[in-house]
Amino acid sequence: MPRNLIVCLSALATIGSVVAQRPANTSICDYYTTALLTDNSAANQYTLLTLLVNTAVIGNYTEPSNGVLVPGILNPNGVYNGTAVNLLPYFNGCDISTNNDTVFNLTTNPPISQNFLDGGGAVPLMHNLPANDTTSNQYFLLTHLYQYFGVLLGCSKYNTAGFPAYGGVGSMYRVHQYMALDPNEIGYFITQVGLSAASFGVASSDINAVANALFSLFSYKCSPPVTVVPAQGKVLDSICVDSESRHREFLFDQLNGFDVVDLSVFISDSNQLNDIEPHHVLLSDNLVSFSDQDKDQ
Ligand code: HEM
């Protein structure tokens, strides 16, 4: 058994006992790395993200002492809002929903089917690894998820030795554009991330802050560009392009003078998050959509 897994598993024995309130100036990543793995090192922050993402993807693979069950993103029998959800075909190559290269041109590079479970599937994830190798689609998908969610959760050691910087495509809109994801599919995915965090003893206030941020950033059709990964700058991040998805007000940024420059600050201060909640207004579809105006972004 790999050493980091032994450390993790022994840390997990304490799960459910993270009861103290997270200080407002400590990010979710830093706080729970310290709480669960003691030393707030880059390697431990990366391990925390590995635990969180792997559990969200395949469901519980460690016994949660608090009994929170995680069905998992790959579970073909998912349910969200009373609706059956099956995300597996997007990952196992059954759907033709993956970008062919990073040209993002429907005519010259139409979508392809790609198997993202080609690095051993669930087994390496259960051993706290991204894949059995370092070259598979699975390896790149999983490591990119650790890195991206590391930014979202404000990991202070992100982009230092032991915690690689995000190596994937910046725009989440581009990454997911051919999946045409609907609100239930996105809701199911985000719920698995939340349940995974809950299974490790993350406080419900922190889970709500993260879930709100995920819905806010990714689930509103035609959201204006936003900076999540600082090195990427402002990019289109809405992954909910299905006709059922709600539109976000086009002038959101300009009207409110609000710019998400540093999401780690954004997430670690839930008051800021509450501040923008009232602006999540449901707008009619006849608003000029951002992506219609600027398809090249
Ligand atoms: C809700 C927030 C979500 C976030 C923040 C997110 C984030 C990401 C990131 C960072 C990547 C890696 C991109 C790269 O390697 O360049 C990715 C890839 C992927 N995501 Fe998501 N995702 C979300 C929701 C979903 C949902 C709901 C699905 C539904 C099936 C999904 C399916 C996929 C697939 C299949 C890939 C591989 C795509 C590729 O590499 O071309 N994601 N996602």
py3Dmol code that shows the C-alpha trace and the ligand (Angstrom):
import py3Dmol

protein = """\
ATOM      1  CA  MET A   1       0.000   0.000   0.000  1.00  0.00           C
ATOM      2  CA  PRO A   2       1.475   3.412  -0.964  1.00  0.00           C
ATOM      3  CA  ARG A   3       2.689   5.449   1.986  1.00  0.00           C
ATOM      4  CA  ASN A   4       0.478   8.426   1.244  1.00  0.00           C
ATOM      5  CA  LEU A   5      -2.542   6.165   1.241  1.00  0.00           C
ATOM      6  CA  ILE A   6      -1.645   4.818   4.669  1.00  0.00           C
ATOM      7  CA  VAL A   7      -1.344   8.373   5.943  1.00  0.00           C
ATOM      8  CA  CYS A   8      -4.652   9.228   4.351  1.00  0.00           C
ATOM      9  CA  LEU A   9      -6.472   6.268   5.723  1.00  0.00           C
ATOM     10  CA  SER A  10      -5.234   6.893   9.217  1.00  0.00           C
ATOM     11  CA  ALA A  11      -6.284  10.509   8.848  1.00  0.00           C
ATOM     12  CA  LEU A  12      -9.688   9.378   7.716  1.00  0.00           C
ATOM     13  CA  ALA A  13     -10.196   7.657  11.034  1.00  0.00           C
ATOM     14  CA  THR A  14     -10.604  11.121  12.502  1.00  0.00           C
ATOM     15  CA  ILE A  15     -13.146  12.156   9.919  1.00  0.00           C
ATOM     16  CA  GLY A  16     -16.327  13.507  11.324  1.00  0.00           C
ATOM     17  CA  SER A  17     -14.426  15.127  14.152  1.00  0.00           C
ATOM     18  CA  VAL A  18     -13.588  18.334  12.226  1.00  0.00           C
ATOM     19  CA  VAL A  19     -15.903  20.478  14.256  1.00  0.00           C
ATOM     20  CA  ALA A  20     -14.141  23.815  14.775  1.00  0.00           C
ATOM     21  CA  GLN A  21     -15.244  26.779  12.688  1.00  0.00           C
ATOM     22  CA  ARG A  22     -12.965  27.608   9.752  1.00  0.00           C
ATOM     23  CA  PRO A  23     -11.426  31.089  10.164  1.00  0.00           C
ATOM     24  CA  ALA A  24     -12.525  33.463   7.389  1.00  0.00           C
ATOM     25  CA  ASN A  25      -8.936  34.095   6.293  1.00  0.00           C
ATOM     26  CA  THR A  26      -8.081  30.402   5.889  1.00  0.00           C
ATOM     27  CA  SER A  27      -9.120  28.743   2.630  1.00  0.00           C
ATOM     28  CA  ILE A  28     -11.174  25.581   2.596  1.00  0.00           C
ATOM     29  CA  CYS A  29      -8.228  23.658   1.137  1.00  0.00           C
ATOM     30  CA  ASP A  30      -5.747  24.791   3.771  1.00  0.00           C
ATOM     31  CA  TYR A  31      -8.156  24.352   6.640  1.00  0.00           C
ATOM     32  CA  TYR A  32      -9.143  20.777   5.843  1.00  0.00           C
ATOM     33  CA  THR A  33      -5.636  19.727   4.843  1.00  0.00           C
ATOM     34  CA  THR A  34      -4.489  20.731   8.311  1.00  0.00           C
ATOM     35  CA  ALA A  35      -7.516  19.204   9.987  1.00  0.00           C
ATOM     36  CA  LEU A  36      -7.287  15.846   8.209  1.00  0.00           C
ATOM     37  CA  LEU A  37      -3.619  15.445   7.277  1.00  0.00           C
ATOM     38  CA  THR A  38      -1.975  17.681   9.927  1.00  0.00           C
ATOM     39  CA  ASP A  39       0.881  19.128   7.904  1.00  0.00           C
ATOM     40  CA  ASN A  40      -0.374  21.787   5.473  1.00  0.00           C
ATOM     41  CA  SER A  41       2.206  20.881   2.817  1.00  0.00           C
ATOM     42  CA  ALA A  42       1.803  21.018  -0.957  1.00  0.00           C
ATOM     43  CA  ALA A  43       1.838  17.213  -1.108  1.00  0.00           C
ATOM     44  CA  ASN A  44      -0.881  16.951   1.524  1.00  0.00           C
ATOM     45  CA  GLN A  45      -3.016  19.585  -0.181  1.00  0.00           C
ATOM     46  CA  TYR A  46      -2.719  17.554  -3.396  1.00  0.00           C
ATOM     47  CA  THR A  47      -3.640  14.409  -1.468  1.00  0.00           C
ATOM     48  CA  LEU A  48      -6.726  16.138  -0.071  1.00  0.00           C
ATOM     49  CA  LEU A  49      -7.803  17.056  -3.600  1.00  0.00           C
ATOM     50  CA  THR A  50      -7.111  13.487  -4.733  1.00  0.00           C
ATOM     51  CA  LEU A  51      -9.341  12.108  -1.976  1.00  0.00           C
ATOM     52  CA  LEU A  52     -12.072  14.633  -2.691  1.00  0.00           C
ATOM     53  CA  VAL A  53     -12.102  14.191  -6.487  1.00  0.00           C
ATOM     54  CA  ASN A  54     -11.616  10.403  -6.542  1.00  0.00           C
ATOM     55  CA  THR A  55     -14.466   9.944  -4.068  1.00  0.00           C
ATOM     56  CA  ALA A  56     -16.734  12.283  -6.044  1.00  0.00           C
ATOM     57  CA  VAL A  57     -15.929  10.367  -9.250  1.00  0.00           C
ATOM     58  CA  ILE A  58     -16.273   6.734  -8.129  1.00  0.00           C
ATOM     59  CA  GLY A  59     -18.173   7.084  -4.839  1.00  0.00           C
ATOM     60  CA  ASN A  60     -16.913   6.120  -1.371  1.00  0.00           C
ATOM     61  CA  TYR A  61     -13.809   3.938  -1.355  1.00  0.00           C
ATOM     62  CA  THR A  62     -13.015   4.532   2.260  1.00  0.00           C
ATOM     63  CA  GLU A  63     -15.523   3.844   5.016  1.00  0.00           C
ATOM     64  CA  PRO A  64     -16.946   7.232   6.020  1.00  0.00           C
ATOM     65  CA  SER A  65     -17.122   7.279   9.788  1.00  0.00           C
ATOM     66  CA  ASN A  66     -20.025   9.709   9.560  1.00  0.00           C
ATOM     67  CA  GLY A  67     -21.999   7.440   7.225  1.00  0.00           C
ATOM     68  CA  VAL A  68     -22.258   9.906   4.306  1.00  0.00           C
ATOM     69  CA  LEU A  69     -22.715   7.803   1.180  1.00  0.00           C
ATOM     70  CA  VAL A  70     -21.448   9.091  -2.168  1.00  0.00           C
ATOM     71  CA  PRO A  71     -23.049   7.390  -5.218  1.00  0.00           C
ATOM     72  CA  GLY A  72     -20.365   8.828  -7.526  1.00  0.00           C
ATOM     73  CA  ILE A  73     -20.251  10.739 -10.825  1.00  0.00           C
ATOM     74  CA  LEU A  74     -19.693   7.509 -12.800  1.00  0.00           C
ATOM     75  CA  ASN A  75     -22.721   5.788 -11.245  1.00  0.00           C
ATOM     76  CA  PRO A  76     -25.112   5.074 -14.143  1.00  0.00           C
ATOM     77  CA  ASN A  77     -28.102   5.171 -11.790  1.00  0.00           C
ATOM     78  CA  GLY A  78     -27.759   8.729 -10.529  1.00  0.00           C
ATOM     79  CA  VAL A  79     -30.766  10.808  -9.525  1.00  0.00           C
ATOM     80  CA  TYR A  80     -30.990  14.582  -9.247  1.00  0.00           C
ATOM     81  CA  ASN A  81     -34.151  16.488  -8.465  1.00  0.00           C
ATOM     82  CA  GLY A  82     -36.152  13.309  -8.997  1.00  0.00           C
ATOM     83  CA  THR A  83     -34.676  12.879 -12.486  1.00  0.00           C
ATOM     84  CA  ALA A  84     -32.516   9.934 -13.556  1.00  0.00           C
ATOM     85  CA  VAL A  85     -28.974  11.015 -14.453  1.00  0.00           C
ATOM     86  CA  ASN A  86     -26.297   8.925 -16.165  1.00  0.00           C
ATOM     87  CA  LEU A  87     -23.008  10.716 -16.787  1.00  0.00           C
ATOM     88  CA  LEU A  88     -21.027   7.548 -17.561  1.00  0.00           C
ATOM     89  CA  PRO A  89     -21.391   7.741 -21.390  1.00  0.00           C
ATOM     90  CA  TYR A  90     -19.510  11.060 -21.384  1.00  0.00           C
ATOM     91  CA  PHE A  91     -16.554   9.360 -19.745  1.00  0.00           C
ATOM     92  CA  ASN A  92     -16.408   5.869 -21.236  1.00  0.00           C
ATOM     93  CA  GLY A  93     -16.351   6.852 -24.901  1.00  0.00           C
ATOM     94  CA  CYS A  94     -19.991   6.038 -25.658  1.00  0.00           C
ATOM     95  CA  ASP A  95     -20.873   9.655 -26.459  1.00  0.00           C
ATOM     96  CA  ILE A  96     -19.324  11.717 -29.249  1.00  0.00           C
ATOM     97  CA  SER A  97     -18.844  14.689 -26.955  1.00  0.00           C
ATOM     98  CA  THR A  98     -15.126  15.411 -26.654  1.00  0.00           C
ATOM     99  CA  ASN A  99     -13.174  18.152 -28.404  1.00  0.00           C
ATOM    100  CA  ASN A 100     -10.876  16.957 -31.152  1.00  0.00           C
ATOM    101  CA  ASP A 101      -7.740  18.878 -30.194  1.00  0.00           C
ATOM    102  CA  THR A 102      -7.927  22.462 -28.978  1.00  0.00           C
ATOM    103  CA  VAL A 103      -8.905  24.106 -32.260  1.00  0.00           C
ATOM    104  CA  PHE A 104     -12.579  24.340 -31.150  1.00  0.00           C
ATOM    105  CA  ASN A 105     -13.901  24.497 -34.673  1.00  0.00           C
ATOM    106  CA  LEU A 106     -16.986  22.407 -35.353  1.00  0.00           C
ATOM    107  CA  THR A 107     -16.312  22.199 -39.091  1.00  0.00           C
ATOM    108  CA  THR A 108     -12.607  21.363 -39.150  1.00  0.00           C
ATOM    109  CA  ASN A 109     -12.503  19.521 -35.827  1.00  0.00           C
ATOM    110  CA  PRO A 110     -15.884  17.937 -35.092  1.00  0.00           C
ATOM    111  CA  PRO A 111     -16.309  16.214 -31.701  1.00  0.00           C
ATOM    112  CA  ILE A 112     -14.972  12.730 -31.145  1.00  0.00           C
ATOM    113  CA  SER A 113     -15.673   9.927 -28.700  1.00  0.00           C
ATOM    114  CA  GLN A 114     -12.945   9.421 -26.128  1.00  0.00           C
ATOM    115  CA  ASN A 115     -12.541   6.912 -23.321  1.00  0.00           C
ATOM    116  CA  PHE A 116     -11.501   8.679 -20.116  1.00  0.00           C
ATOM    117  CA  LEU A 117     -11.391   5.441 -18.125  1.00  0.00           C
ATOM    118  CA  ASP A 118      -8.391   4.069 -20.034  1.00  0.00           C
ATOM    119  CA  GLY A 119      -5.932   4.258 -17.166  1.00  0.00           C
ATOM    120  CA  GLY A 120      -7.327   1.355 -15.144  1.00  0.00           C
ATOM    121  CA  GLY A 121     -10.771   2.787 -14.371  1.00  0.00           C
ATOM    122  CA  ALA A 122     -11.860   2.789 -10.728  1.00  0.00           C
ATOM    123  CA  VAL A 123      -9.100   0.552  -9.330  1.00  0.00           C
ATOM    124  CA  PRO A 124      -6.244   3.095  -9.244  1.00  0.00           C
ATOM    125  CA  LEU A 125      -8.642   5.722  -7.913  1.00  0.00           C
ATOM    126  CA  MET A 126      -9.395   3.415  -4.993  1.00  0.00           C
ATOM    127  CA  HIS A 127      -5.646   3.389  -4.347  1.00  0.00           C
ATOM    128  CA  ASN A 128      -5.630   7.171  -4.266  1.00  0.00           C
ATOM    129  CA  LEU A 129      -4.058   7.486  -7.683  1.00  0.00           C
ATOM    130  CA  PRO A 130      -5.324   9.213 -10.847  1.00  0.00           C
ATOM    131  CA  ALA A 131      -4.503   6.237 -13.107  1.00  0.00           C
ATOM    132  CA  ASN A 132      -2.157   3.274 -13.482  1.00  0.00           C
ATOM    133  CA  ASP A 133       0.034   5.307 -15.830  1.00  0.00           C
ATOM    134  CA  THR A 134       0.918   8.901 -16.640  1.00  0.00           C
ATOM    135  CA  THR A 135      -0.111   9.047 -20.281  1.00  0.00           C
ATOM    136  CA  SER A 136      -3.767   7.969 -20.412  1.00  0.00           C
ATOM    137  CA  ASN A 137      -6.777  10.219 -20.948  1.00  0.00           C
ATOM    138  CA  GLN A 138      -7.767   9.193 -17.429  1.00  0.00           C
ATOM    139  CA  TYR A 139      -4.492  10.423 -15.958  1.00  0.00           C
ATOM    140  CA  PHE A 140      -4.817  13.847 -17.562  1.00  0.00           C
ATOM    141  CA  LEU A 141      -8.501  14.229 -16.698  1.00  0.00           C
ATOM    142  CA  LEU A 142      -8.045  13.291 -13.045  1.00  0.00           C
ATOM    143  CA  THR A 143      -4.877  15.310 -12.454  1.00  0.00           C
ATOM    144  CA  HIS A 144      -6.449  18.318 -14.164  1.00  0.00           C
ATOM    145  CA  LEU A 145      -9.455  17.977 -11.869  1.00  0.00           C
ATOM    146  CA  TYR A 146      -7.189  17.892  -8.768  1.00  0.00           C
ATOM    147  CA  GLN A 147      -5.423  21.012  -9.992  1.00  0.00           C
ATOM    148  CA  TYR A 148      -8.515  22.944 -11.050  1.00  0.00           C
ATOM    149  CA  PHE A 149     -10.437  22.182  -7.884  1.00  0.00           C
ATOM    150  CA  GLY A 150      -7.280  23.075  -5.962  1.00  0.00           C
ATOM    151  CA  VAL A 151      -7.640  26.587  -7.363  1.00  0.00           C
ATOM    152  CA  LEU A 152     -11.359  26.632  -6.616  1.00  0.00           C
ATOM    153  CA  LEU A 153     -10.751  25.650  -3.006  1.00  0.00           C
ATOM    154  CA  GLY A 154      -7.944  28.157  -2.532  1.00  0.00           C
ATOM    155  CA  CYS A 155      -4.991  25.802  -1.954  1.00  0.00           C
ATOM    156  CA  SER A 156      -2.138  28.056  -0.844  1.00  0.00           C
ATOM    157  CA  LYS A 157       0.509  25.612  -2.147  1.00  0.00           C
ATOM    158  CA  TYR A 158      -1.002  25.417  -5.638  1.00  0.00           C
ATOM    159  CA  ASN A 159       1.732  25.788  -8.272  1.00  0.00           C
ATOM    160  CA  THR A 160       4.581  24.912  -5.911  1.00  0.00           C
ATOM    161  CA  ALA A 161       6.650  21.710  -5.822  1.00  0.00           C
ATOM    162  CA  GLY A 162       4.210  18.944  -4.900  1.00  0.00           C
ATOM    163  CA  PHE A 163       1.103  20.698  -6.253  1.00  0.00           C
ATOM    164  CA  PRO A 164       1.315  21.174 -10.036  1.00  0.00           C
ATOM    165  CA  ALA A 165      -0.396  24.140 -11.712  1.00  0.00           C
ATOM    166  CA  TYR A 166      -3.500  23.476 -13.789  1.00  0.00           C
ATOM    167  CA  GLY A 167      -2.399  21.932 -17.081  1.00  0.00           C
ATOM    168  CA  GLY A 168      -5.724  21.709 -18.928  1.00  0.00           C
ATOM    169  CA  VAL A 169      -7.836  23.960 -21.134  1.00  0.00           C
ATOM    170  CA  GLY A 170      -8.792  27.218 -19.427  1.00  0.00           C
ATOM    171  CA  SER A 171     -12.358  27.694 -20.630  1.00  0.00           C
ATOM    172  CA  MET A 172     -14.767  25.243 -19.023  1.00  0.00           C
ATOM    173  CA  TYR A 173     -17.251  26.229 -21.735  1.00  0.00           C
ATOM    174  CA  ARG A 174     -14.836  24.961 -24.382  1.00  0.00           C
ATOM    175  CA  VAL A 175     -14.008  21.768 -22.480  1.00  0.00           C
ATOM    176  CA  HIS A 176     -17.677  20.819 -22.056  1.00  0.00           C
ATOM    177  CA  GLN A 177     -19.223  22.428 -25.142  1.00  0.00           C
ATOM    178  CA  TYR A 178     -20.128  19.238 -27.020  1.00  0.00           C
ATOM    179  CA  MET A 179     -21.615  17.571 -23.950  1.00  0.00           C
ATOM    180  CA  ALA A 180     -24.666  19.920 -24.007  1.00  0.00           C
ATOM    181  CA  LEU A 181     -25.059  19.339 -20.291  1.00  0.00           C
ATOM    182  CA  ASP A 182     -28.423  20.072 -18.718  1.00  0.00           C
ATOM    183  CA  PRO A 183     -29.156  21.428 -15.226  1.00  0.00           C
ATOM    184  CA  ASN A 184     -29.810  17.977 -13.743  1.00  0.00           C
ATOM    185  CA  GLU A 185     -26.514  16.605 -15.021  1.00  0.00           C
ATOM    186  CA  ILE A 186     -24.622  19.568 -13.606  1.00  0.00           C
ATOM    187  CA  GLY A 187     -26.601  19.452 -10.373  1.00  0.00           C
ATOM    188  CA  TYR A 188     -25.761  15.766  -9.989  1.00  0.00           C
ATOM    189  CA  PHE A 189     -22.050  16.367 -10.592  1.00  0.00           C
ATOM    190  CA  ILE A 190     -21.900  19.239  -8.091  1.00  0.00           C
ATOM    191  CA  THR A 191     -23.851  17.214  -5.536  1.00  0.00           C
ATOM    192  CA  GLN A 192     -21.278  14.415  -5.767  1.00  0.00           C
ATOM    193  CA  VAL A 193     -18.502  16.920  -5.033  1.00  0.00           C
ATOM    194  CA  GLY A 194     -20.498  18.177  -2.043  1.00  0.00           C
ATOM    195  CA  LEU A 195     -21.258  14.672  -0.780  1.00  0.00           C
ATOM    196  CA  SER A 196     -17.620  13.710  -1.146  1.00  0.00           C
ATOM    197  CA  ALA A 197     -16.607  16.708   0.969  1.00  0.00           C
ATOM    198  CA  ALA A 198     -19.301  15.858   3.514  1.00  0.00           C
ATOM    199  CA  SER A 199     -18.004  12.270   3.757  1.00  0.00           C
ATOM    200  CA  PHE A 200     -14.656  13.709   4.893  1.00  0.00           C
ATOM    201  CA  GLY A 201     -16.250  15.847   7.587  1.00  0.00           C
ATOM    202  CA  VAL A 202     -16.300  19.206   5.770  1.00  0.00           C
ATOM    203  CA  ALA A 203     -18.739  21.568   7.487  1.00  0.00           C
ATOM    204  CA  SER A 204     -22.049  22.147   5.750  1.00  0.00           C
ATOM    205  CA  SER A 205     -21.406  25.917   5.631  1.00  0.00           C
ATOM    206  CA  ASP A 206     -18.230  25.247   3.634  1.00  0.00           C
ATOM    207  CA  ILE A 207     -19.951  22.736   1.368  1.00  0.00           C
ATOM    208  CA  ASN A 208     -22.707  25.235   0.673  1.00  0.00           C
ATOM    209  CA  ALA A 209     -20.153  27.934  -0.152  1.00  0.00           C
ATOM    210  CA  VAL A 210     -18.407  25.652  -2.644  1.00  0.00           C
ATOM    211  CA  ALA A 211     -21.646  24.358  -4.165  1.00  0.00           C
ATOM    212  CA  ASN A 212     -22.938  27.924  -4.544  1.00  0.00           C
ATOM    213  CA  ALA A 213     -19.686  28.946  -6.219  1.00  0.00           C
ATOM    214  CA  LEU A 214     -19.842  25.958  -8.599  1.00  0.00           C
ATOM    215  CA  PHE A 215     -23.455  26.649  -9.544  1.00  0.00           C
ATOM    216  CA  SER A 216     -22.710  30.346  -9.855  1.00  0.00           C
ATOM    217  CA  LEU A 217     -19.649  29.920 -12.055  1.00  0.00           C
ATOM    218  CA  PHE A 218     -20.619  27.016 -14.265  1.00  0.00           C
ATOM    219  CA  SER A 219     -24.369  26.468 -14.390  1.00  0.00           C
ATOM    220  CA  TYR A 220     -25.723  29.703 -15.891  1.00  0.00           C
ATOM    221  CA  LYS A 221     -26.013  29.776 -19.632  1.00  0.00           C
ATOM    222  CA  CYS A 222     -24.284  32.774 -21.246  1.00  0.00           C
ATOM    223  CA  SER A 223     -22.381  33.882 -18.171  1.00  0.00           C
ATOM    224  CA  PRO A 224     -19.787  36.534 -19.007  1.00  0.00           C
ATOM    225  CA  PRO A 225     -16.101  35.548 -18.910  1.00  0.00           C
ATOM    226  CA  VAL A 226     -14.556  35.134 -15.499  1.00  0.00           C
ATOM    227  CA  THR A 227     -11.134  34.436 -14.035  1.00  0.00           C
ATOM    228  CA  VAL A 228     -10.865  31.197 -12.068  1.00  0.00           C
ATOM    229  CA  VAL A 229      -7.307  30.092 -12.784  1.00  0.00           C
ATOM    230  CA  PRO A 230      -5.308  33.347 -12.580  1.00  0.00           C
ATOM    231  CA  ALA A 231      -2.820  32.293 -15.272  1.00  0.00           C
ATOM    232  CA  GLN A 232      -5.682  31.737 -17.728  1.00  0.00           C
ATOM    233  CA  GLY A 233      -7.302  35.163 -17.297  1.00  0.00           C
ATOM    234  CA  LYS A 234     -10.968  35.698 -18.106  1.00  0.00           C
ATOM    235  CA  VAL A 235     -12.560  32.848 -20.010  1.00  0.00           C
ATOM    236  CA  LEU A 236     -16.066  31.613 -20.722  1.00  0.00           C
ATOM    237  CA  ASP A 237     -16.873  29.077 -18.039  1.00  0.00           C
ATOM    238  CA  SER A 238     -20.532  28.167 -18.388  1.00  0.00           C
ATOM    239  CA  ILE A 239     -20.890  24.445 -19.047  1.00  0.00           C
ATOM    240  CA  CYS A 240     -24.694  24.508 -19.002  1.00  0.00           C
ATOM    241  CA  VAL A 241     -25.532  25.202 -22.621  1.00  0.00           C
ATOM    242  CA  ASP A 242     -28.653  23.036 -22.823  1.00  0.00           C
ATOM    243  CA  SER A 243     -31.945  24.795 -23.632  1.00  0.00           C
ATOM    244  CA  GLU A 244     -33.185  24.151 -20.085  1.00  0.00           C
ATOM    245  CA  SER A 245     -30.274  26.089 -18.574  1.00  0.00           C
ATOM    246  CA  ARG A 246     -30.955  29.443 -17.049  1.00  0.00           C
ATOM    247  CA  HIS A 247     -29.476  32.591 -18.522  1.00  0.00           C
ATOM    248  CA  ARG A 248     -27.415  34.960 -16.485  1.00  0.00           C
ATOM    249  CA  GLU A 249     -27.787  38.679 -16.838  1.00  0.00           C
ATOM    250  CA  PHE A 250     -25.392  39.776 -19.570  1.00  0.00           C
ATOM    251  CA  LEU A 251     -24.410  43.008 -17.871  1.00  0.00           C
ATOM    252  CA  PHE A 252     -23.798  41.295 -14.561  1.00  0.00           C
ATOM    253  CA  ASP A 253     -20.193  42.415 -14.189  1.00  0.00           C
ATOM    254  CA  GLN A 254     -20.634  45.928 -15.448  1.00  0.00           C
ATOM    255  CA  LEU A 255     -23.817  46.636 -13.507  1.00  0.00           C
ATOM    256  CA  ASN A 256     -22.498  45.436 -10.223  1.00  0.00           C
ATOM    257  CA  GLY A 257     -18.887  46.385 -10.604  1.00  0.00           C
ATOM    258  CA  PHE A 258     -18.019  42.953  -9.370  1.00  0.00           C
ATOM    259  CA  ASP A 259     -15.120  41.018 -10.759  1.00  0.00           C
ATOM    260  CA  VAL A 260     -14.019  37.636  -9.543  1.00  0.00           C
ATOM    261  CA  VAL A 261     -10.298  38.163  -9.625  1.00  0.00           C
ATOM    262  CA  ASP A 262      -9.197  35.717  -6.987  1.00  0.00           C
ATOM    263  CA  LEU A 263     -11.625  32.927  -6.428  1.00  0.00           C
ATOM    264  CA  SER A 264      -9.838  31.600  -3.366  1.00  0.00           C
ATOM    265  CA  VAL A 265     -10.653  34.839  -1.589  1.00  0.00           C
ATOM    266  CA  PHE A 266     -14.114  34.638  -3.064  1.00  0.00           C
ATOM    267  CA  ILE A 267     -14.743  31.207  -1.637  1.00  0.00           C
ATOM    268  CA  SER A 268     -13.008  31.632   1.693  1.00  0.00           C
ATOM    269  CA  ASP A 269     -15.210  34.648   2.436  1.00  0.00           C
ATOM    270  CA  SER A 270     -18.745  33.387   2.351  1.00  0.00           C
ATOM    271  CA  ASN A 271     -20.044  36.918   2.956  1.00  0.00           C
ATOM    272  CA  GLN A 272     -18.862  37.919  -0.510  1.00  0.00           C
ATOM    273  CA  LEU A 273     -20.655  34.938  -1.878  1.00  0.00           C
ATOM    274  CA  ASN A 274     -23.856  35.942  -0.108  1.00  0.00           C
ATOM    275  CA  ASP A 275     -23.424  39.424  -1.501  1.00  0.00           C
ATOM    276  CA  ILE A 276     -23.790  38.214  -5.059  1.00  0.00           C
ATOM    277  CA  GLU A 277     -26.573  35.715  -4.453  1.00  0.00           C
ATOM    278  CA  PRO A 278     -29.440  38.181  -5.062  1.00  0.00           C
ATOM    279  CA  HIS A 279     -28.090  38.859  -8.539  1.00  0.00           C
ATOM    280  CA  HIS A 280     -28.713  35.310  -9.677  1.00  0.00           C
ATOM    281  CA  VAL A 281     -31.874  36.467 -11.337  1.00  0.00           C
ATOM    282  CA  LEU A 282     -33.660  34.310 -13.814  1.00  0.00           C
ATOM    283  CA  LEU A 283     -33.786  36.237 -17.042  1.00  0.00           C
ATOM    284  CA  SER A 284     -35.867  35.612 -20.088  1.00  0.00           C
ATOM    285  CA  ASP A 285     -34.258  33.985 -23.082  1.00  0.00           C
ATOM    286  CA  ASN A 286     -34.694  37.074 -25.250  1.00  0.00           C
ATOM    287  CA  LEU A 287     -31.703  38.816 -23.663  1.00  0.00           C
ATOM    288  CA  VAL A 288     -28.749  39.106 -25.989  1.00  0.00           C
ATOM    289  CA  SER A 289     -26.536  36.236 -25.036  1.00  0.00           C
ATOM    290  CA  PHE A 290     -22.872  36.796 -24.494  1.00  0.00           C
ATOM    291  CA  SER A 291     -21.788  33.814 -26.522  1.00  0.00           C
ATOM    292  CA  ASP A 292     -23.922  34.954 -29.466  1.00  0.00           C
ATOM    293  CA  GLN A 293     -22.105  38.250 -29.439  1.00  0.00           C
ATOM    294  CA  ASP A 294     -18.634  36.860 -29.166  1.00  0.00           C
ATOM    295  CA  LYS A 295     -18.321  33.326 -30.364  1.00  0.00           C
ATOM    296  CA  ASP A 296     -14.557  33.490 -30.615  1.00  0.00           C
ATOM    297  CA  GLN A 297     -13.874  33.767 -26.889  1.00  0.00           C
TER     298      GLN A 297
END
"""
ligand_1 = """\
43
HEM
C -19.751 21.579 -12.381
C -18.549 21.919 -12.569
C -17.496 21.230 -13.386
C -16.194 21.590 -13.371
C -15.570 22.694 -12.538
C -15.491 20.721 -14.277
C -14.132 20.778 -14.500
C -13.466 20.052 -15.449
C -12.044 20.162 -15.728
C -11.074 21.081 -15.020
C -11.746 19.291 -16.719
C -10.365 19.023 -17.338
C -10.224 19.823 -18.631
C -8.913 19.569 -19.357
O -8.240 18.571 -19.078
O -8.549 20.363 -20.238
C -12.988 18.639 -17.069
C -13.096 17.700 -18.049
C -14.224 16.955 -18.255
N -15.444 17.075 -17.638
Fe -15.933 18.497 -16.303
N -16.377 19.836 -14.837
C -17.610 20.112 -14.335
C -18.776 19.445 -14.651
C -18.873 18.358 -15.494
C -20.056 17.621 -15.760
C -21.451 17.898 -15.186
C -19.742 16.627 -16.616
C -20.731 15.614 -17.142
C -20.452 14.503 -17.682
C -18.321 16.739 -16.905
C -17.589 15.921 -17.745
C -16.283 16.110 -18.103
C -15.578 15.306 -19.104
C -16.132 14.119 -19.889
C -14.287 15.845 -19.203
C -13.145 15.426 -20.150
C -13.186 16.391 -21.312
C -11.914 16.507 -22.152
O -10.813 16.296 -21.636
O -12.022 16.834 -23.354
N -17.827 17.804 -16.195
N -14.011 19.098 -16.285
"""
view = py3Dmol.view(width=600, height=400)
view.addModel(protein, "pdb")
view.setStyle({"model": 0}, {"cartoon": {"style": "trace"}})
view.addModel(ligand_1, "xyz")
view.setStyle({"model": 1}, {"stick": {}})
view.zoomTo()
view.show()
